[in-house]
Amino acid sequence: MKRLRRTTYFLSLGLVALASVLVLASCGTPIATAGGAGIDFSTRTIQIVATTGHVADVARNVGGERVAVTALMGPGVDPHLYKASAGDVMTIQRADVVFYSGLHLEGRMIEIFERLARTKPTYAVTTSIPVDKLRTPPEFAGSYDPHVWFDPTMWSHTADTVADRLSELDPKSASLYRANADRYKQQLAELDDYARQQLSKIPPEARVLITAHDAFGYFGAHYGLDVRGLQGISTASEAGAADVQGLAEFIASRKIRAIFVESSVPQATIEAVQAAVRSRGYQVEIGGQLFSDALGEAGTPEGTYIGMFRANVDTISKALAPQS
């Protein structure tokens, strides 16, 4: 089901655009040196560039008023297929520090970020997550599942990473970053408690979560749901007719109550599954839209990590739990 087309996956990531940042650096264009050496960041706001909304959100929570954060990828943007623009290159060039998710969520961009780290503070926020907690699905060719934000207890480690890195750049505000990180981690613990309470309403026989792609593996493992995705962990994998029919047969035989679309994946993929289930004489509902690889619109509750997570939990619980 989950065939990864590596050529498509790697060539679609805007490497040329991001590589030009390195060329600019080598030609003497002003870019902060690795570690921010020689710059007193305590005298001004730190300019942060983050790849995804999830990463931007943790940077804002930890950095507080000391930082200004720009996210490269907005609502509905698929990081697996993201192509950097010329404007992104300039944004990265002007940043004091760059945070990205890592674990190959951003594909071959990660290699560029690792090279960029020689000339500019550039960090993957997932580096502090214990390796033994990471999923290594066989269908992802030996790589780790990058969707770690679907377990709040794992995502809380990213607050420590951001606090440590900002403290290195701006030691005078280290206590502020640590306090902000601890506060945010407490909020994530409360979010985890809320999710467990809501999802406990789903009976054992209905604890099956079917989505457009395998983004919810950590979510399922943490909260006890059987997760099935039409596409693989990366949306660069391609689902064929056999995949659709196989998933439809599973849904019909198990009489699954609902399946879900994702904000960053075309809805047609799940609609094809719904139609195939219908042809088997069973009607499965689309239970709603889940936020997977992107947050919601800025200014809405779903535009934050916590708001996005709560919205997903509420949507799943409402669709799969018996209605009183």
N, C-alpha and C positions, 0 to 999 in steps of 0.2 A: 504493500500500500504506500509506503513512504520512501519513494525513490528520490534521491537527492541528485539533481542535475548540477554538478559542481561547476561546469563551465558557465551556465547561466547565472548561478549563484555568485560567482566571483567577478564576472565581467560587468555586472550591473551595479557596481558600488561606487562609481565615481572616483576611481583611484587616481586618474590623471589630475583631477581638480585638487584633491588633497595633497598629492605629491608636490604640487607647485608651491605649497607652503614651505616645504623643505628647500626648494630651490631658492625661494626668497630669503630664507634664513642663511643659506650658504653664500648669498650675494651681498650680505650685509644689511638687509632690511631689518629695522629694529624689531626684535622679538625678545621677550623676556628670557633670560638665561635659565637653564635647568636649575630648579630649586629657588628661583627668584633671587639669586645672589646679587647683592649690591642695591636692592630695591627695598625701601622702607614702606611696606604696605600699610603700616599703622596710620599713615598720613592721608590715606585716600581709600575710597571704596575699591574692593577687589573685583575685577571684571572676570566673571566665570562663563565659560561656554560648556554646555552639556549636550550630549547627543539626544537622548530621549527625554520625554516629559517626566518619567520616573526618576531619572538621575537629576534632572533640574530641580525637582521637588525636594529631594533630600538635601541638595546643596543649599536651597533657600532656607530650609528649616534649620540647618546647622549653622549656616553663615549669618542668618538674620540680617540686621541692618548694615553689617560690615561688607556685604556682597551685593552685586547686581548680576543676575543670572539670565543667560540667553540660551534657550533650547533650540537646537538645529531642527528637530523633528516635531511638528505640531500634531494636533488631533487627527486621527485617521491615517497617519503615516506609518507604513510598514518598514521597520528598521532592517529587516532581512533584505529588502530590495531597494533600500535608500540610495539615491544618487546625490552626491554632494554638488552644489552649485558654485558658480564663481563667487556669489555673495557669501556663501558659507566659508569659502577660503579666506575672504577678507575678515569675516567675523572671527574666525579662529586666529588669524594673524594679530588682531587687536586684543585678544584675550590675555589675561595674566596667567590663567590656569585653565586647563581643559580636563573635564571629567567625562568618562564614557562608561558604559555598563560593563563591557568585557564578556568573556566566555564565548566569543565569536558571535554575539548578538548582532553586532555591526559588521559581520563578515570580514573581508580583507581590509576594511578600514582600520581594524585593530593593528595590523602590521604597520600601517602608516602612523598611527598614534604612538606606537612603540618607538619608531624612529624619530617622531616629533619630540619625544621626551628628552632627546639629547639637547634640544635648544629651548624648550619651553616646558614648564611643569605640566605634565600630562599623566593622568592616573585612571586606572580602571577601578570603579568603586567596589567591585565584587571580590577584590583580592583578599579581604579579611574573612571571607566566608570559609569555614573549615572544609577542606577538600572532601572529607569523608561524608559530608552532607549533600554533595552534589550528585545529581542523577547522571548516569552514563547510558542512555538508551542505545541498544544495539543498532537501531535504524539511523543513528546520527554519526556513524562512522568513527566511533571512539572519542568524539568530542563530548563536552559536558552540555547538558540542557541549560540554556542561558536564562530561562524564564524564572529566575529565583525570586522575583518580587511577589510571586503568588504564594509564598510562605512568609508571613510577616516576621516570624522569628528569625528567618534567614536574612530578610531584607534589612533588619535592624542593624546587622553588621556593617552595612554601608555607611551608616551614620558615624561609626567609629573611624572608618577610612577617611571620610570627608573631614571630620574634626581633626584627625592627626595631620592630614596634608595641609589644611588651612593653618594649623598651629605652627607648622614648619615655615610657612610663608610669612605669617604674622604672629610671632611669639607673644607680643604684648596683649593679644586678644585670645590667647589659648584658653584661659578659664571660661571665657564667654562661649567659645566653640564647644567645649566639653559640656558645659551646662545645657546648651541648646541640644546637643546630641543626646544627653541623658533624658531630657524632657521629651524629645521626639521618640526615643525608644520606649518610654513609658506609654505614650500614645499608641504605639504599634502593639504593645502588649494588651492594651485595652481593646484595640481593634481585633486582635486574635480571639479574645474572650467573646466579643460580640459575634464574630463569625461562627465560632463553635456553638454558641447558643442558637443562632438562627438555623444553621445547617442540621442541628440535631433534630429538627422537626421533620426531616425527610426520612421516611421509613427505610429499612435495610434493602428491601427489594427494589426501591426506586432510586437508589444512590448511584446512578449512572449519569455521567456528564458527557454529552456528545457535542462537539464544537467543530469549527471549520478546520483548525489545525491544532497540533499537539502542544499548545501553550500552557496547559493547565496541569501538567504532570506533578509539579510540586504541590499545587493546590489539592489535587486528589490524594496524594500520599499523606499530606498533613491532616486533612479533614475526613479521610476515609471514604472517598468516592472513586468509582471505577471510571477513568477518563478515556474516551475514545475520540480521536481526531481524524477527520477525513484526510487532511494533508499531514505531512511530517512536522517535526519541530520547527523547521524553517519553511516559510511559505514558498521558497524557491523549489521545493519538492512538488511534484505534479501528481494529482489524483486522476486516475483513469476510470473508465466505465466499470471495470471489475471492482475497483475500490468502492465506488458509489453503490453498486449492487450488493457487495458484501456487507457494507455497513447497513444498508436498507434491510437486508435479511435479518441481521442481528437485532435491529430496532423492532421489526415486526414480530419476531419470535419472542422477544422479551417484553413486548408491549410497553416500550419506553414512553413516558408521558409527554416529554418535550425535548427538542433539540435547540441549539442556540447558534445565532450568527455572531460575528465579531466585528467590531468597529473598524478594524484595519484590514479586513479580508472581504472581498466581494461576496455579497449575500447569495449570489447565484449558485455558489458551491453547495450551500446547505439546502437551498430550494430544490436542487437536483436530487438530493437525498430524500427530501420530503416527497417529491413526486414518485420516486422509486418505491418508497414505503407504501404510498397510496395505491400503486399498481398491485401490491400484494394484499389489498383489502383491509389495510389498517391505516388509520389517520393519526399521524403524529403532529403535534402543534409545534410551531416555532415559539419557544418560551420567552424570547426577547433577545436583546443585543447585549453582548458582554464586551467589556474593554479588555483587550489582551495585550497587544504590543504598543499601545498608545493610550494616553489619558484622554479625557473629554475636553471640551472647550474651556479655554481660560476664563476665569470668573464664575464658573459653575462648580458645584461640589465635586463633580466627576473630573474636574480639571486638576485635582490634587490626588496624590497617591491614596490617602486614606478615604477620600470621597469616592474614588474609582473603585476601591476594594469593597467598600460597603455597598455600593450600587450593584456590583457583581453578585455579592452574597445575597442581597435582597431579591435580585432577579432569579437566581438559581433556586432559592428557597421557595419563592412564590410559585414557580413553575413545576417543581418536583414534589413539593409537600402537599398532602391532602388539604383541601380547602374546607375550613369549618363553616 
